[in-house]
């Protein structure tokens, strides 16, 4: 008798599922006056389910932002586009 153990991909949280449609899209987010993060939403932080990984314009640099912040940013952009 052979037993197969399959390792499935980690289950996405509800927020991650909502945010996944924005993967690889550009983001420009102002942290505070004079400090802007510009890059691409490249995925989810493997160490924290509620953080998004942002690939900065310089390919070697990455940072994380709260996933809810990223989601609000993209949903706000969609709302702005729908109004124009």
N, C-alpha and C positions, 0 to 999 in steps of 0.2 A: 504494500500500500504506500503510495506516494503522497506526501503532504506538501501542498503549495502554500507558502506564506507570501502574500503580496503586500508590498509597501505602497500604499496609495499616497498621492500628494497630500500635503496638509490641507485640511478644510479651510476655506476662506471664511472670515467673519462677514457679517452683513455689510459692515462699512467697507471691507476690502472688496466685496463683490460689487458694491456700488461704484467704488473708485476704479476698479479694473478696466472699465471702458475708457479711462483717461490715460492709460499707460502710454508712455512714449510721446506724450504731448508736452509742449513747452509751457513753462510756468515762470512768472515774474512776480515775486512776492516781496512786499516791503515789510521787513521785520520791525524796523524802527526808522525814524527819519535819517536819511543818508546811508542806510544799510539795506540793500536789495539782494535777494537771492534770485538768480536767473539760471535756468537749466531745464532739464526734462525729468518728468516723473517716471522713474525707471523701475519701480517695484516697491515691495514691502520689506521693512526691516525684519530680518530673521530673528533678531533678539527682542523685538517688541512689537506685538501685533497691532498696536495703535499708532505706529509711525510709518511714514512714507519715505522712501529713498529718492533723493533728488540728485541726478547726475548733473554736475555743474558744467558750464560752458567749456572750462578746461577739463579735458577728458580724465585727468588723474584725480580730480576732486569730486567728492560726494559729500552730501550732508543729509540729515533727516529733518523732517517737519512732522508735526502731529498730523495724522491721517485726516482728521476732521477738518483741519485748516486747508489741506490740499483739496478735499472734497468740496468744501464751501467755495474755494477759489474757482474750481472748474464749473460747478453748478451755477455760480454767479456769472461767469463768462457766458455760459449757455443762455441764461436768462437775458443778459444784455443783448446777445445776438438775436434772440427771439423778438425783442422789442424793436429792433431796428429794421 
